[in-house]
Amino acid sequence: MTVDLATDPETLVRRMAAAARAAVDRLAIASTDAKNAALREGAANIRARGADILAANGLDMAEAEQQGLSAALRDRLLLNRTRVEAMAKGLEDIARLADPVGQIIAEWTRPNGLNIARVRVPLGVIGVIYESRPNVTADAAALCLKAGNAVILRGGSESLHSSQAIYEALAAGIKSAGLPEAAVQLVPTRDRAAVGAMLRASDLIDIIVPRGGKSLIERVIAESKVPVIKHLDGICHTYVDGEANLEMARKIVLNAKMRRTGVCGATETLLIDRRAIASHLKPIIADLIAAGCEVRGDETVRSVDREVIPARPEDWDTEYLDAIISVKTVDGVKGAIEHIRRHGSRHTDSIVTDDAKAAETFLKELDSAIVLHNASTQFADGGEFGMGAEIGISTDKLHARGPVGVEQLTSYKYVVRGAGQVRP
């Protein structure tokens, strides 16, 4: 869709939202074949235009270097051939998912003969506001489209070139499938006023999904007149129990922290059972330090390895998104649960143990969106859950929780079929 870049952000966003609103009625009844064709053609375009996408990303990376962005943020921004291919494959994976629109969630017949069905329907117009990671452009667009929604994408200013190149590949796929061009739109300006305009457009936008750092999420929560699906922090924990297998614990902790430090599912705090201090702690810390991770710990942890930096009280409440981890000693699974309840963000938490009873206690009593046993917190990802991709990890309790995939981007309505019944 062509937009006038000279238009002020408020008018620009409202024009885009009005176009999206007009597209929704067509999208809600679009055939599964048409939506899947748009996704597959988009994937093909991403592959065919891979060199252009990488060149655009090179411009963003050069600007990020000049602006002094941290290594973790630059990693989130970076695209390479592997990540471009992952975007294309993600679109194809979403195309293979069952179409949620029109699915009957539940159905029953009343004694008076009325047949009642709860049926999935699209949410409508979704505004996605995100930072850094340009692959969100593809993931969010594809998920919204598959669920029959129109989407307005407002990527971070640092990823504008990359997001624009990806968007153009997707837009060509949508057009070739005969779907409305306004099904997916990218806000083409770095002006932060565009974010405010989206948050105020409650008459045109049905849902806002923010995906980014704490300052962005806090702004959206404070200013939005539109309902929000969000998570505020990814303060994720891995708890190593006294009955944990040592080699498994080493492998899981290292992966949970260091596989990608800038993702919301990265472990930020390691909790270690006091019973495991002598046997488990030193090799786990050695693995982290050898991988380039800064370790901050309490006095018990520091007594095992003096390379550990003293932890400050605020470390237990910090989402580093960097090669830094805080380590605290706790008394068993109950101590771990107590710490996570006090300091966690209800995002993703994992226990490593061979004790089935301790594992069940952890899984049952922790009220996090994702809880794991003997697995890395980095599995907090829609693709890894078989959802094709996700638009984010929600820590809300209303509507959607955990990975937000195609089903979570639908609502429902009740379809009632009668045979002339009237209410007495």
Secondary structure, DSSP 8 states (H G I E B T S, - for coil): ----TTS-HHHHHHHHHHHHHHHHHHHHT--HHHHHHHHHHHHHHHHHTHHHHHHHHHHHHHHHHHHT--HHHHHHH---HHHHHHHHHHHHHHHHS---TT-EEEEEE-TTS-EEEEEEEE--EEEEEE-S-THHHHHHHHHHHHTT-EEEEE--GGGHHHHHHHHHHHHHHHHHTT--GGGEEE-----THHHHHHHH-TTT--EEEEES-HHHHHHHHHH-SS-B-------EEEEE-TT--HHHHHHHHHHHHHS-TTSTTSEEEEEEEGGGIIIIIHHHHHHHHHTT-EEEE-HHHHHH-TTSEE--GGGGG----SSEEEEEEESHHHHHHHHHHHH--SSEEEEE-S-HHHHHHHHHH---SEEEESS-GGG-STTTTTSS--S-EE--SSS--EE--TGGGEEEEEEEE-SS----
